[in-house]
Every structure is written in structure tokens, then in C-alpha cells.
Amino acid sequence: MTVDHAKPLTGGTRRPAGQRPAAPKARKRKNNGRDGHWWTPWLFLAPALILFLYFKFIPMITAVVMSFQDVQPYLGNQWVGTQNYDYVLGDEAFHNAIWHTVVIAVGQTVGSMVLGLALALLMEGQSKRLKFLRSAAFLPVVVPIAVVAELWRIMYHPTEDGMLNSILGLVGLGPSGFINDPDTSMVSVIITGVWRGAPYDMMIFLAGLAGIDRGLYEAATVDGASRWRKILHVTLPGLRSVFSILFVLAAIRGLRVFTEVFLLTNGGPNGSTEVAMTLIYKLGLEQNRLGVGAAGAVLLFLATLVLTLFVQIIRRRRDA
């Protein structure tokens, strides 16, 4: 009896050479991602989305509606159209508050970014001592803003035995009123914001510095570039995207400044530090003009949105 070696002994059709066996159906479903349901991720996100909807988006929509109404609690709201917006846009106090907001936003943004970059350049490295210094420098960010404002209010005590005035006395300078003087109150608020915001910018700058190619610094060293020229021609261009991100974050933070101004000066003295948020707070909650306050809040939101979109458009054009 002879055996035909051309046919498989187990029977069936012979598989061509190089062809893999078919995968099981269960493995195919797993590889194609069909073993789950599309609503599973949304089920996990549902609690957070409900909280955002109830405590953020619904109040925002309500504020927009209130900005077109004369809000009278327990008596019923009356539709007044754009009357609240006309009042806000024509109010001199609101114009001054917007100007003060812009000044504080620009001062805090520039100061935080410059000081944050300087700290990042000084603390760049991997040594344990630098890690400790970075952690110590970052502490102002994690401290509650109310504590920060109270701390600086104590240091700004206008008498000669105040902390900062005592230091000024050592160098022969007279005592300053700081937040109690209309001429220095704005600068005092800006310094407080820079002190708190610079460590946050420092950490983002450190992340950006880690992404710069070290070979560029080596090439600059071979060419005989000084430390300043390395920063000017290598570091700053490499941090271009970081600058754009920080500018948006710092500008939004500056336009929405409230707590430090409210706790340090409450808009005083003589309205010299009155910003948009403190004025909106006073209009809505102290003077019970909720419709006017809502209109001011909507305008501030639109200004922040326009600024963010403007920066994003410029950034995309540069990247293109």
C-alpha cells in the first residue's frame, strides 16, 4: 500500500504556503473594539458632567438672561432689553474699572513671566538641591489666595514699624503708604500678584526648557556665544510656544483678578484699584442691581474670549 504525500493525512483542503490560520471570532471582536459599548465612557463621565451642567453652565445661561432683565428678587423680573448694557458701557466708574483691570493684567502678566523665566533659568538642572529650591519657590502657588492677601496686607502696614517700611528705613527711604496710598496702591497689588503667579510660570518654563535640544547649546558654545546670546538666540525661540500658552493663562488670570484686590484694598483708596470684578460684585450683591452686574460679567467674559481667540489665531499663523 502506497501513501500519497501530496495530500494531508488528516484530510480536508491543504492551506497554501505562507497563509496564517484564521483568527477566532472572539479575537476579531476584541481587536476591532466591538466587545464594549459606546456609552461606557459617558457613563463614567456622567457624574462630573452633571455637576458641571448644574453648577457652571446653567448659571452661565441664567446670567446671560438676567443681563437683559431688571432683576427683582421675589417680585418678578422685568425684561429691559439692552438697558443694562447701555448703563455699563456708559458708566464712567466701569470705564475706570476696566482700565485698572487692564493695567493690573499687563503688570502681572509681564512681571510673572519675566520673574518666572529668570527663576527657571536659575533653577534648571537635576540636582537634589535644585529640586528642593523649586519646591520652596512653588509654595506661593499652593497657598490659598486669602492667606496670601492677608500676609501682604500685614507687610504693607503703612506705619514706620511695618515690615516693608522697616526694610525701606534701613536704606534711608521714608515710609510708604503702599495699599493705603492712591499713588502706590496699584503697584502694590501688582507686586502681590507677581509674587504669587511667577512660581507657576516658572514650572511651565522649566518644562519648556527640558524640551530644547541640548545640541543647540553645544553648537552655540563652539561658535563662542556668550550666556546672554544663548538665551537670546536659543532659549527664547525654543520657548515660543510656552510664551503663547503662558500669555493666555496669565492674561485671563489678570482680567479675572478679584480676591487679592477685594481683600487688600476692596477697590480703594478712592477707587484707585477698583477692577471689573470688584465693581460687578458691588453692583450685584451690595447694591442689589443683579441685572447690571450680570451685564458687566457677560462683557468681561466676551473680552476674555476675544483675547483668547486672538492669541490662538496669531499662534496658528506663526506655526503655519
Secondary structure as UniProt FT lines:
FT   TURN            5..6
FT   TURN            9..10
FT   TURN            17..18
FT   HELIX           25..31
FT   TURN            32..33
FT   TURN            38..39
FT   HELIX           40..52
FT   HELIX           53..57
FT   HELIX           58..66
FT   TURN            67..68
FT   STRAND          69..70
FT   TURN            73..75
FT   STRAND          78..79
FT   TURN            81..82
FT   HELIX           83..90
FT   HELIX           92..122
FT   HELIX           128..137
FT   HELIX           139..142
FT   HELIX           145..155
FT   TURN            160..161
FT   HELIX           163..170
FT   TURN            171..172
FT   HELIX           178..180
FT   TURN            182..184
FT   HELIX           185..210
FT   HELIX           214..222
FT   TURN            223..224
FT   HELIX           227..230
FT   HELIX           231..235
FT   HELIX           236..238
FT   HELIX           240..255
FT   HELIX           259..264
FT   TURN            265..267
FT   TURN            270..273
FT   HELIX           276..281
FT   HELIX           282..286
FT   HELIX           290..319
//
